[in-house]
Amino acid sequence: MKILGGSIGLVFYDVTTLYFESMPQPDDELRQAGFSKDGKTAESQIVLGLLVSEDGYPLSYSIFNGSQYEGRTMIPVIDDFVQRFSLTDFVVVADSGLMSSKNVALLEAAGYKYILGARIRSESPAIKKWILSIGRADGNMAEHRKSGQQRIIVSYSEKRARKNAWNRQKGVDRLRKAYAKGTLTKENVNKRGYNKFLDINKDITVSINEEKIKEDALWDGLKGYVTNTNLPMTEVISQYHGLWVVERAFRIGKGTLEMRPMFHFTQKRIEAHVCICFVAYKVYKELERIIQSIGLGTSVDKVLSIAKTITTLKIRLPNGDILSQTLFTTPQQESIKPLLENLKIAFDD
């Protein structure tokens, strides 16, 4: 809290999955098969929920069994953190994967303010009609009050529209190529998830629905947000886009800190591994803060890479006393000397 200025105005929540590459073990209460965000469909996994501050400082986390639906993970993590630290006057920000009527009801019942990604295609017919009537000028925004304090805000972006159109065309082209003969064979079906359990006796005729493609194009460039705050539309959208700090935390955790794959199979060791990685990310963020505060102009990863190459020569007498200690440094290693001195002061304090 001291580092965060004594208060937390925004908390960002998201989930990811961590898979295992240990010796094959039967699934247990924690390690289970489920939807993998890393595309590892053959391995068992766990689900990790992470809560971070506006600047990306990790606040709290929880692990769930690998088959847990991500929408049911958010409220327990937030409730636990709020109760432990008596947190008040904050806004919860989460993406559309956490947007469900139950989550919204629980957030409102607890008195939490929130900004969530909206599932605009799942809205009521009246609201969908309103959304599709919004002007398509780049940067255009509009809002509609759904009920009570809840508002839905929709923005349009030409860049997003081009991306949506490109992705759809890429997918349609792939379908046209795969089913050019107009039939779906057993081989095609077996490559599609749980369809491998189907027993197909003969080819199935398939065709591409052009009307559905046109209907899908109507939504290009549109993005929705649901909130019960009184913040202006621009600020709601800006704060929602801050979710990248959680995505970055997952990227650093999985990459630099090697949170996954995991090679443990007992629950205590799995929990210990995630805990160590969580603490390591706290250290990573504090190191990043100090680097910025002293104007070093480099990244944490670069500093770590340089620090690993520093060599120290110690001359020790037969009685065990150190006669001399010499640090051999290159110009590149000298560049991080201010950081090492700053860290020494921090540890001495």
Short mmCIF file of the C-alpha atoms (twelve columns), coordinates in Angstrom:
data_MODEL
# 
_entry.id   MODEL 
# 
loop_
_atom_site.group_PDB 
_atom_site.id 
_atom_site.type_symbol 
_atom_site.label_atom_id 
_atom_site.label_alt_id 
_atom_site.label_comp_id 
_atom_site.label_asym_id 
_atom_site.label_seq_id 
_atom_site.Cartn_x 
_atom_site.Cartn_y 
_atom_site.Cartn_z 
_atom_site.pdbx_PDB_model_num 
ATOM 1   C CA . MET A 1   0.000   0.000   0.000   1 
ATOM 2   C CA . LYS A 2   2.949   2.334   0.706   1 
ATOM 3   C CA . ILE A 3   4.279   1.819   -2.833  1 
ATOM 4   C CA . LEU A 4   0.800   2.415   -4.248  1 
ATOM 5   C CA . GLY A 5   0.501   5.789   -2.540  1 
ATOM 6   C CA . GLY A 6   -1.657  4.540   0.311   1 
ATOM 7   C CA . SER A 7   -4.744  3.764   -1.760  1 
ATOM 8   C CA . ILE A 8   -5.970  1.517   -4.563  1 
ATOM 9   C CA . GLY A 9   -8.415  3.142   -6.971  1 
ATOM 10  C CA . LEU A 10  -8.490  0.440   -9.648  1 
ATOM 11  C CA . VAL A 11  -8.094  -3.325  -9.446  1 
ATOM 12  C CA . PHE A 12  -7.752  -5.423  -12.582 1 
ATOM 13  C CA . TYR A 13  -8.713  -9.092  -12.619 1 
ATOM 14  C CA . ASP A 14  -8.110  -11.821 -15.168 1 
ATOM 15  C CA . VAL A 15  -7.439  -15.539 -15.356 1 
ATOM 16  C CA . THR A 16  -5.033  -17.794 -17.178 1 
ATOM 17  C CA . THR A 17  -4.194  -21.493 -17.221 1 
ATOM 18  C CA . LEU A 18  -0.959  -23.252 -16.246 1 
ATOM 19  C CA . TYR A 19  -0.264  -26.667 -17.719 1 
ATOM 20  C CA . PHE A 20  1.878   -29.569 -16.505 1 
ATOM 21  C CA . GLU A 21  4.623   -31.494 -18.243 1 
ATOM 22  C CA . SER A 22  5.515   -33.861 -15.408 1 
ATOM 23  C CA . MET A 23  5.362   -37.630 -15.596 1 
ATOM 24  C CA . PRO A 24  1.841   -38.726 -16.525 1 
ATOM 25  C CA . GLN A 25  -0.296  -38.737 -13.397 1 
ATOM 26  C CA . PRO A 26  -4.029  -39.290 -12.984 1 
ATOM 27  C CA . ASP A 27  -6.054  -36.097 -12.595 1 
ATOM 28  C CA . ASP A 28  -6.860  -35.075 -9.031  1 
ATOM 29  C CA . GLU A 29  -8.956  -32.367 -7.359  1 
ATOM 30  C CA . LEU A 30  -6.614  -29.641 -8.615  1 
ATOM 31  C CA . ARG A 31  -5.013  -30.882 -11.842 1 
ATOM 32  C CA . GLN A 32  -7.749  -31.442 -14.393 1 
ATOM 33  C CA . ALA A 33  -8.411  -31.136 -18.097 1 
ATOM 34  C CA . GLY A 34  -10.076 -27.939 -19.251 1 
ATOM 35  C CA . PHE A 35  -9.995  -25.114 -21.753 1 
ATOM 36  C CA . SER A 36  -6.318  -24.168 -22.111 1 
ATOM 37  C CA . LYS A 37  -5.373  -20.556 -22.860 1 
ATOM 38  C CA . ASP A 38  -2.019  -21.878 -24.089 1 
ATOM 39  C CA . GLY A 39  -3.589  -24.318 -26.556 1 
ATOM 40  C CA . LYS A 40  -2.314  -27.328 -24.575 1 
ATOM 41  C CA . THR A 41  -5.338  -29.565 -24.967 1 
ATOM 42  C CA . ALA A 42  -3.559  -32.805 -24.079 1 
ATOM 43  C CA . GLU A 43  -2.124  -31.747 -20.696 1 
ATOM 44  C CA . SER A 44  -3.847  -31.366 -17.347 1 
ATOM 45  C CA . GLN A 45  -3.851  -27.845 -15.920 1 
ATOM 46  C CA . ILE A 46  -4.859  -25.469 -13.142 1 
ATOM 47  C CA . VAL A 47  -6.602  -22.101 -13.428 1 
ATOM 48  C CA . LEU A 48  -4.902  -19.024 -11.952 1 
ATOM 49  C CA . GLY A 49  -6.849  -15.888 -11.020 1 
ATOM 50  C CA . LEU A 50  -4.764  -12.738 -10.541 1 
ATOM 51  C CA . LEU A 51  -5.659  -9.336  -9.101  1 
ATOM 52  C CA . VAL A 52  -3.311  -6.418  -9.857  1 
ATOM 53  C CA . SER A 53  -3.263  -2.663  -9.266  1 
ATOM 54  C CA . GLU A 54  -3.395  0.070   -11.902 1 
ATOM 55  C CA . ASP A 55  0.402   0.008   -12.266 1 
ATOM 56  C CA . GLY A 56  0.500   -3.763  -12.482 1 
ATOM 57  C CA . TYR A 57  1.542   -4.544  -8.907  1 
ATOM 58  C CA . PRO A 58  0.251   -8.006  -7.980  1 
ATOM 59  C CA . LEU A 59  -2.234  -7.757  -5.135  1 
ATOM 60  C CA . SER A 60  -3.689  -11.223 -4.704  1 
ATOM 61  C CA . TYR A 61  -4.124  -14.535 -6.492  1 
ATOM 62  C CA . SER A 62  -5.919  -17.824 -6.177  1 
ATOM 63  C CA . ILE A 63  -5.655  -21.161 -7.926  1 
ATOM 64  C CA . PHE A 64  -8.592  -23.294 -9.041  1 
ATOM 65  C CA . ASN A 65  -8.947  -26.739 -10.537 1 
ATOM 66  C CA . GLY A 66  -8.228  -26.972 -14.251 1 
ATOM 67  C CA . SER A 67  -11.863 -27.452 -15.275 1 
ATOM 68  C CA . GLN A 68  -13.156 -24.421 -13.346 1 
ATOM 69  C CA . TYR A 69  -15.231 -21.977 -15.400 1 
ATOM 70  C CA . GLU A 70  -13.350 -18.660 -15.282 1 
ATOM 71  C CA . GLY A 71  -16.506 -16.652 -14.628 1 
ATOM 72  C CA . ARG A 72  -16.811 -18.206 -11.164 1 
ATOM 73  C CA . THR A 73  -13.295 -17.263 -10.037 1 
ATOM 74  C CA . MET A 74  -13.469 -13.466 -9.815  1 
ATOM 75  C CA . ILE A 75  -15.758 -12.781 -6.840  1 
ATOM 76  C CA . PRO A 76  -13.938 -15.081 -4.330  1 
ATOM 77  C CA . VAL A 77  -10.560 -13.443 -5.097  1 
ATOM 78  C CA . ILE A 78  -11.915 -9.887  -4.811  1 
ATOM 79  C CA . ASP A 79  -13.940 -10.617 -1.653  1 
ATOM 80  C CA . ASP A 80  -10.913 -12.180 0.038   1 
ATOM 81  C CA . PHE A 81  -8.654  -9.220  -0.784  1 
ATOM 82  C CA . VAL A 82  -11.225 -6.633  0.284   1 
ATOM 83  C CA . GLN A 83  -11.812 -8.367  3.635   1 
ATOM 84  C CA . ARG A 84  -8.115  -8.830  4.403   1 
ATOM 85  C CA . PHE A 85  -7.126  -5.245  3.655   1 
ATOM 86  C CA . SER A 86  -10.401 -3.368  4.321   1 
ATOM 87  C CA . LEU A 87  -10.343 -2.004  0.775   1 
ATOM 88  C CA . THR A 88  -12.934 0.681   -0.026  1 
ATOM 89  C CA . ASP A 89  -13.737 3.060   -2.869  1 
ATOM 90  C CA . PHE A 90  -12.288 1.135   -5.794  1 
ATOM 91  C CA . VAL A 91  -13.358 -0.012  -9.257  1 
ATOM 92  C CA . VAL A 92  -13.078 -3.616  -10.483 1 
ATOM 93  C CA . VAL A 93  -12.042 -3.947  -14.136 1 
ATOM 94  C CA . ALA A 94  -12.381 -7.265  -15.978 1 
ATOM 95  C CA . ASP A 95  -12.882 -8.471  -19.556 1 
ATOM 96  C CA . SER A 96  -16.002 -9.898  -21.142 1 
ATOM 97  C CA . GLY A 97  -15.063 -13.453 -20.140 1 
ATOM 98  C CA . LEU A 98  -16.021 -12.488 -16.578 1 
ATOM 99  C CA . MET A 99  -19.201 -10.731 -17.688 1 
ATOM 100 C CA . SER A 100 -22.173 -12.786 -16.524 1 
ATOM 101 C CA . SER A 101 -25.458 -11.824 -14.931 1 
ATOM 102 C CA . LYS A 102 -24.468 -13.682 -11.756 1 
ATOM 103 C CA . ASN A 103 -21.120 -11.883 -11.459 1 
ATOM 104 C CA . VAL A 104 -22.760 -8.521  -12.045 1 
ATOM 105 C CA . ALA A 105 -25.399 -9.296  -9.413  1 
ATOM 106 C CA . LEU A 106 -22.720 -10.327 -6.889  1 
ATOM 107 C CA . LEU A 107 -20.620 -7.227  -7.598  1 
ATOM 108 C CA . GLU A 108 -23.636 -4.975  -7.083  1 
ATOM 109 C CA . ALA A 109 -24.790 -6.852  -3.974  1 
ATOM 110 C CA . ALA A 110 -21.349 -6.318  -2.434  1 
ATOM 111 C CA . GLY A 111 -21.455 -2.624  -3.327  1 
ATOM 112 C CA . TYR A 112 -18.497 -2.864  -5.742  1 
ATOM 113 C CA . LYS A 113 -18.058 -0.469  -8.650  1 
ATOM 114 C CA . TYR A 114 -17.119 -2.201  -11.889 1 
ATOM 115 C CA . ILE A 115 -16.152 -1.818  -15.541 1 
ATOM 116 C CA . LEU A 116 -16.620 -5.012  -17.537 1 
ATOM 117 C CA . GLY A 117 -16.294 -5.902  -21.182 1 
ATOM 118 C CA . ALA A 118 -19.808 -6.266  -22.627 1 
ATOM 119 C CA . ARG A 119 -21.046 -9.179  -24.698 1 
ATOM 120 C CA . ILE A 120 -22.893 -6.922  -27.101 1 
ATOM 121 C CA . ARG A 121 -24.149 -9.715  -29.352 1 
ATOM 122 C CA . SER A 122 -25.844 -11.362 -26.367 1 
ATOM 123 C CA . GLU A 123 -27.810 -8.291  -25.335 1 
ATOM 124 C CA . SER A 124 -31.586 -7.997  -25.649 1 
ATOM 125 C CA . PRO A 125 -33.068 -7.406  -29.124 1 
ATOM 126 C CA . ALA A 126 -33.849 -3.774  -28.218 1 
ATOM 127 C CA . ILE A 127 -30.292 -3.008  -27.104 1 
ATOM 128 C CA . LYS A 128 -28.779 -4.839  -30.087 1 
ATOM 129 C CA . LYS A 129 -30.935 -2.726  -32.386 1 
ATOM 130 C CA . TRP A 130 -29.671 0.407   -30.615 1 
ATOM 131 C CA . ILE A 131 -26.036 -0.742  -30.890 1 
ATOM 132 C CA . LEU A 132 -26.308 -1.387  -34.630 1 
ATOM 133 C CA . SER A 133 -27.810 2.085   -35.121 1 
ATOM 134 C CA . ILE A 134 -24.722 3.824   -33.704 1 
ATOM 135 C CA . GLY A 135 -22.857 6.021   -36.190 1 
ATOM 136 C CA . ARG A 136 -19.741 4.430   -37.696 1 
ATOM 137 C CA . ALA A 137 -17.408 7.430   -37.502 1 
ATOM 138 C CA . ASP A 138 -13.985 6.549   -36.097 1 
ATOM 139 C CA . GLY A 139 -13.904 7.156   -32.330 1 
ATOM 140 C CA . ASN A 140 -17.674 7.546   -32.023 1 
ATOM 141 C CA . MET A 141 -19.128 6.594   -28.625 1 
ATOM 142 C CA . ALA A 142 -22.641 6.185   -27.286 1 
ATOM 143 C CA . GLU A 143 -24.204 5.021   -24.045 1 
ATOM 144 C CA . HIS A 144 -27.503 3.518   -22.939 1 
ATOM 145 C CA . ARG A 145 -28.776 3.067   -19.386 1 
ATOM 146 C CA . LYS A 146 -29.780 -0.553  -18.895 1 
ATOM 147 C CA . SER A 147 -31.134 -0.544  -15.345 1 
ATOM 148 C CA . GLY A 148 -30.499 1.392   -12.143 1 
ATOM 149 C CA . GLN A 149 -26.907 2.644   -12.217 1 
ATOM 150 C CA . GLN A 150 -25.822 0.224   -14.928 1 
ATOM 151 C CA . ARG A 151 -24.832 1.681   -18.302 1 
ATOM 152 C CA . ILE A 152 -23.668 0.047   -21.495 1 
ATOM 153 C CA . ILE A 153 -21.148 2.076   -23.498 1 
ATOM 154 C CA . VAL A 154 -20.299 1.233   -27.104 1 
ATOM 155 C CA . SER A 155 -17.444 2.653   -29.174 1 
ATOM 156 C CA . TYR A 156 -16.552 2.298   -32.849 1 
ATOM 157 C CA . SER A 157 -13.024 2.046   -34.230 1 
ATOM 158 C CA . GLU A 158 -12.055 1.861   -37.896 1 
ATOM 159 C CA . LYS A 159 -8.865  0.015   -36.969 1 
ATOM 160 C CA . ARG A 160 -10.890 -2.585  -35.051 1 
ATOM 161 C CA . ALA A 161 -13.338 -2.857  -37.960 1 
ATOM 162 C CA . ARG A 162 -10.511 -3.617  -40.400 1 
ATOM 163 C CA . LYS A 163 -9.104  -6.215  -38.022 1 
ATOM 164 C CA . ASN A 164 -12.523 -7.863  -37.538 1 
ATOM 165 C CA . ALA A 165 -13.067 -8.012  -41.307 1 
ATOM 166 C CA . TRP A 166 -9.587  -9.418  -41.950 1 
ATOM 167 C CA . ASN A 167 -9.953  -12.140 -39.301 1 
ATOM 168 C CA . ARG A 168 -13.365 -13.153 -40.612 1 
ATOM 169 C CA . GLN A 169 -12.158 -13.316 -44.220 1 
ATOM 170 C CA . LYS A 170 -9.181  -15.398 -43.163 1 
ATOM 171 C CA . GLY A 171 -11.484 -17.841 -41.382 1 
ATOM 172 C CA . VAL A 172 -13.969 -18.026 -44.258 1 
ATOM 173 C CA . ASP A 173 -11.176 -18.642 -46.770 1 
ATOM 174 C CA . ARG A 174 -9.950  -21.493 -44.615 1 
ATOM 175 C CA . LEU A 175 -13.452 -22.985 -44.523 1 
ATOM 176 C CA . ARG A 176 -13.857 -22.683 -48.293 1 
ATOM 177 C CA . LYS A 177 -10.586 -24.501 -48.806 1 
ATOM 178 C CA . ALA A 178 -11.333 -27.233 -46.254 1 
ATOM 179 C CA . TYR A 179 -14.829 -27.951 -47.562 1 
ATOM 180 C CA . ALA A 180 -14.415 -27.178 -51.240 1 
ATOM 181 C CA . LYS A 181 -16.082 -30.503 -52.078 1 
ATOM 182 C CA . GLY A 182 -19.171 -29.577 -50.091 1 
ATOM 183 C CA . THR A 183 -18.888 -32.524 -47.732 1 
ATOM 184 C CA . LEU A 184 -17.699 -33.079 -44.183 1 
ATOM 185 C CA . THR A 185 -15.785 -36.318 -43.760 1 
ATOM 186 C CA . LYS A 186 -15.054 -38.325 -40.631 1 
ATOM 187 C CA . GLU A 187 -11.449 -37.138 -40.819 1 
ATOM 188 C CA . ASN A 188 -12.571 -33.484 -40.661 1 
ATOM 189 C CA . VAL A 189 -14.844 -34.104 -37.675 1 
ATOM 190 C CA . ASN A 190 -12.206 -35.973 -35.691 1 
ATOM 191 C CA . LYS A 191 -10.014 -32.888 -35.765 1 
ATOM 192 C CA . ARG A 192 -12.618 -30.813 -33.967 1 
ATOM 193 C CA . GLY A 193 -12.520 -31.289 -30.210 1 
ATOM 194 C CA . TYR A 194 -15.055 -33.659 -28.722 1 
ATOM 195 C CA . ASN A 195 -16.455 -34.491 -32.148 1 
ATOM 196 C CA . LYS A 196 -13.883 -37.295 -32.200 1 
ATOM 197 C CA . PHE A 197 -16.442 -39.309 -30.244 1 
ATOM 198 C CA . LEU A 198 -18.926 -39.160 -33.104 1 
ATOM 199 C CA . ASP A 199 -19.489 -42.205 -35.286 1 
ATOM 200 C CA . ILE A 200 -20.011 -41.113 -38.890 1 
ATOM 201 C CA . ASN A 201 -21.157 -43.730 -41.379 1 
ATOM 202 C CA . LYS A 202 -21.125 -41.534 -44.446 1 
ATOM 203 C CA . ASP A 203 -20.136 -38.059 -45.576 1 
ATOM 204 C CA . ILE A 204 -22.238 -35.112 -44.435 1 
ATOM 205 C CA . THR A 205 -23.091 -32.326 -46.848 1 
ATOM 206 C CA . VAL A 206 -22.005 -28.882 -45.670 1 
ATOM 207 C CA . SER A 207 -22.260 -25.384 -47.067 1 
ATOM 208 C CA . ILE A 208 -21.176 -21.905 -45.997 1 
ATOM 209 C CA . ASN A 209 -24.006 -19.637 -44.906 1 
ATOM 210 C CA . GLU A 210 -23.420 -16.325 -46.700 1 
ATOM 211 C CA . GLU A 211 -26.186 -14.581 -44.734 1 
ATOM 212 C CA . LYS A 212 -24.434 -15.297 -41.439 1 
ATOM 213 C CA . ILE A 213 -21.243 -13.794 -42.849 1 
ATOM 214 C CA . LYS A 214 -23.116 -10.598 -43.738 1 
ATOM 215 C CA . GLU A 215 -24.745 -10.491 -40.285 1 
ATOM 216 C CA . ASP A 216 -21.366 -10.893 -38.620 1 
ATOM 217 C CA . ALA A 217 -19.952 -7.971  -40.639 1 
ATOM 218 C CA . LEU A 218 -22.559 -5.634  -39.126 1 
ATOM 219 C CA . TRP A 219 -20.671 -5.779  -35.800 1 
ATOM 220 C CA . ASP A 220 -17.239 -4.916  -37.179 1 
ATOM 221 C CA . GLY A 221 -15.482 -2.192  -35.207 1 
ATOM 222 C CA . LEU A 222 -17.922 -2.190  -32.279 1 
ATOM 223 C CA . LYS A 223 -16.780 -2.744  -28.684 1 
ATOM 224 C CA . GLY A 224 -18.954 -2.611  -25.573 1 
ATOM 225 C CA . TYR A 225 -18.419 -1.901  -21.877 1 
ATOM 226 C CA . VAL A 226 -20.783 -2.270  -18.921 1 
ATOM 227 C CA . THR A 227 -20.332 -0.142  -15.804 1 
ATOM 228 C CA . ASN A 228 -22.192 1.102   -12.752 1 
ATOM 229 C CA . THR A 229 -19.811 4.037   -12.219 1 
ATOM 230 C CA . ASN A 230 -20.563 7.684   -13.004 1 
ATOM 231 C CA . LEU A 231 -17.344 8.071   -14.964 1 
ATOM 232 C CA . PRO A 232 -17.438 9.725   -18.410 1 
ATOM 233 C CA . MET A 233 -17.471 7.365   -21.399 1 
ATOM 234 C CA . THR A 234 -13.884 8.205   -22.378 1 
ATOM 235 C CA . GLU A 235 -12.601 7.408   -18.882 1 
ATOM 236 C CA . VAL A 236 -14.517 4.117   -18.704 1 
ATOM 237 C CA . ILE A 237 -12.952 2.992   -21.984 1 
ATOM 238 C CA . SER A 238 -9.503  4.226   -20.951 1 
ATOM 239 C CA . GLN A 239 -9.624  2.365   -17.639 1 
ATOM 240 C CA . TYR A 240 -10.857 -0.814  -19.304 1 
ATOM 241 C CA . HIS A 241 -7.894  -0.726  -21.678 1 
ATOM 242 C CA . GLY A 242 -5.675  -0.816  -18.581 1 
ATOM 243 C CA . LEU A 243 -6.315  -4.572  -18.499 1 
ATOM 244 C CA . TRP A 244 -3.071  -4.961  -20.441 1 
ATOM 245 C CA . VAL A 245 -1.255  -4.814  -17.072 1 
ATOM 246 C CA . VAL A 246 -2.724  -8.216  -16.131 1 
ATOM 247 C CA . GLU A 247 -1.876  -9.659  -19.537 1 
ATOM 248 C CA . ARG A 248 1.695   -8.398  -19.094 1 
ATOM 249 C CA . ALA A 249 1.851   -9.988  -15.632 1 
ATOM 250 C CA . PHE A 250 0.850   -13.346 -17.126 1 
ATOM 251 C CA . ARG A 251 3.364   -12.952 -19.957 1 
ATOM 252 C CA . ILE A 252 6.247   -12.198 -17.564 1 
ATOM 253 C CA . GLY A 253 5.117   -14.894 -15.133 1 
ATOM 254 C CA . LYS A 254 4.983   -17.588 -17.791 1 
ATOM 255 C CA . GLY A 255 8.106   -16.431 -19.628 1 
ATOM 256 C CA . THR A 256 10.755  -14.711 -17.493 1 
ATOM 257 C CA . LEU A 257 9.678   -16.312 -14.205 1 
ATOM 258 C CA . GLU A 258 8.974   -19.746 -15.758 1 
ATOM 259 C CA . MET A 259 5.669   -20.273 -13.954 1 
ATOM 260 C CA . ARG A 260 4.770   -22.831 -16.568 1 
ATOM 261 C CA . PRO A 261 5.065   -25.575 -17.578 1 
ATOM 262 C CA . MET A 262 5.001   -27.106 -14.104 1 
ATOM 263 C CA . PHE A 263 6.760   -30.312 -13.191 1 
ATOM 264 C CA . HIS A 264 5.071   -30.895 -9.816  1 
ATOM 265 C CA . PHE A 265 2.162   -33.191 -9.066  1 
ATOM 266 C CA . THR A 266 1.374   -32.856 -5.343  1 
ATOM 267 C CA . GLN A 267 -0.958  -30.058 -4.304  1 
ATOM 268 C CA . LYS A 268 1.467   -28.537 -1.763  1 
ATOM 269 C CA . ARG A 269 4.303   -28.342 -4.291  1 
ATOM 270 C CA . ILE A 270 1.995   -26.828 -6.922  1 
ATOM 271 C CA . GLU A 271 0.780   -24.208 -4.441  1 
ATOM 272 C CA . ALA A 272 4.369   -23.470 -3.352  1 
ATOM 273 C CA . HIS A 273 5.496   -23.067 -6.977  1 
ATOM 274 C CA . VAL A 274 2.748   -20.545 -7.760  1 
ATOM 275 C CA . CYS A 275 3.392   -18.682 -4.486  1 
ATOM 276 C CA . ILE A 276 7.134   -18.355 -5.238  1 
ATOM 277 C CA . CYS A 277 6.343   -17.051 -8.739  1 
ATOM 278 C CA . PHE A 278 3.843   -14.551 -7.289  1 
ATOM 279 C CA . VAL A 279 6.457   -13.221 -4.852  1 
ATOM 280 C CA . ALA A 280 9.059   -13.172 -7.637  1 
ATOM 281 C CA . TYR A 281 6.758   -10.986 -9.725  1 
ATOM 282 C CA . LYS A 282 6.394   -8.592  -6.784  1 
ATOM 283 C CA . VAL A 283 10.214  -8.341  -6.683  1 
ATOM 284 C CA . TYR A 284 10.255  -7.883  -10.475 1 
ATOM 285 C CA . LYS A 285 7.796   -4.982  -10.257 1 
ATOM 286 C CA . GLU A 286 9.716   -3.344  -7.389  1 
ATOM 287 C CA . LEU A 287 12.942  -3.638  -9.387  1 
ATOM 288 C CA . GLU A 288 11.141  -2.068  -12.343 1 
ATOM 289 C CA . ARG A 289 9.973   0.807   -10.124 1 
ATOM 290 C CA . ILE A 290 13.497  1.506   -8.823  1 
ATOM 291 C CA . ILE A 291 14.948  1.405   -12.355 1 
ATOM 292 C CA . GLN A 292 12.427  4.029   -13.433 1 
ATOM 293 C CA . SER A 293 12.923  6.174   -10.312 1 
ATOM 294 C CA . ILE A 294 16.691  6.499   -10.861 1 
ATOM 295 C CA . GLY A 295 16.292  7.020   -14.615 1 
ATOM 296 C CA . LEU A 296 18.425  4.069   -15.647 1 
ATOM 297 C CA . GLY A 297 16.652  3.828   -18.995 1 
ATOM 298 C CA . THR A 298 16.676  0.048   -19.358 1 
ATOM 299 C CA . SER A 299 14.428  -2.929  -18.675 1 
ATOM 300 C CA . VAL A 300 14.382  -5.436  -15.831 1 
ATOM 301 C CA . ASP A 301 15.170  -8.279  -18.220 1 
ATOM 302 C CA . LYS A 302 18.225  -6.401  -19.536 1 
ATOM 303 C CA . VAL A 303 19.439  -5.679  -16.012 1 
ATOM 304 C CA . LEU A 304 19.065  -9.332  -15.018 1 
ATOM 305 C CA . SER A 305 20.936  -10.423 -18.133 1 
ATOM 306 C CA . ILE A 306 23.836  -8.054  -17.367 1 
ATOM 307 C CA . ALA A 307 23.919  -8.896  -13.647 1 
ATOM 308 C CA . LYS A 308 24.393  -12.588 -14.398 1 
ATOM 309 C CA . THR A 309 27.715  -11.833 -16.100 1 
ATOM 310 C CA . ILE A 310 29.329  -9.908  -13.208 1 
ATOM 311 C CA . THR A 311 32.319  -11.787 -11.746 1 
ATOM 312 C CA . THR A 312 33.666  -11.424 -8.198  1 
ATOM 313 C CA . LEU A 313 37.135  -12.675 -7.199  1 
ATOM 314 C CA . LYS A 314 37.644  -13.471 -3.505  1 
ATOM 315 C CA . ILE A 315 41.017  -14.303 -1.927  1 
ATOM 316 C CA . ARG A 316 40.533  -16.233 1.300   1 
ATOM 317 C CA . LEU A 317 43.270  -16.993 3.872   1 
ATOM 318 C CA . PRO A 318 43.742  -20.506 5.321   1 
ATOM 319 C CA . ASN A 319 41.992  -19.416 8.529   1 
ATOM 320 C CA . GLY A 320 38.914  -18.463 6.523   1 
ATOM 321 C CA . ASP A 321 39.342  -14.686 6.603   1 
ATOM 322 C CA . ILE A 322 38.824  -12.856 3.320   1 
ATOM 323 C CA . LEU A 323 42.004  -11.027 2.358   1 
ATOM 324 C CA . SER A 324 40.518  -9.198  -0.612  1 
ATOM 325 C CA . GLN A 325 37.480  -9.105  -2.799  1 
ATOM 326 C CA . THR A 326 37.591  -7.689  -6.307  1 
ATOM 327 C CA . LEU A 327 34.681  -7.029  -8.631  1 
ATOM 328 C CA . PHE A 328 35.485  -7.349  -12.331 1 
ATOM 329 C CA . THR A 329 33.137  -5.246  -14.452 1 
ATOM 330 C CA . THR A 330 32.805  -4.273  -18.087 1 
ATOM 331 C CA . PRO A 331 31.461  -0.891  -19.271 1 
ATOM 332 C CA . GLN A 332 28.068  -2.537  -19.769 1 
ATOM 333 C CA . GLN A 333 28.099  -3.877  -16.214 1 
ATOM 334 C CA . GLU A 334 29.165  -0.462  -14.913 1 
ATOM 335 C CA . SER A 335 25.978  0.956   -16.461 1 
ATOM 336 C CA . ILE A 336 23.831  -0.793  -13.827 1 
ATOM 337 C CA . LYS A 337 26.044  0.237   -10.895 1 
ATOM 338 C CA . PRO A 338 23.602  2.988   -9.796  1 
ATOM 339 C CA . LEU A 339 20.894  0.341   -9.471  1 
ATOM 340 C CA . LEU A 340 23.087  -1.999  -7.414  1 
ATOM 341 C CA . GLU A 341 24.015  0.863   -5.097  1 
ATOM 342 C CA . ASN A 342 20.363  1.845   -4.778  1 
ATOM 343 C CA . LEU A 343 19.384  -1.724  -3.958  1 
ATOM 344 C CA . LYS A 344 22.119  -1.904  -1.287  1 
ATOM 345 C CA . ILE A 345 20.715  1.228   0.337   1 
ATOM 346 C CA . ALA A 346 17.207  -0.222  0.193   1 
ATOM 347 C CA . PHE A 347 18.315  -3.479  1.815   1 
ATOM 348 C CA . ASP A 348 20.391  -1.648  4.463   1 
ATOM 349 C CA . ASP A 349 17.352  0.457   5.367   1 
# 
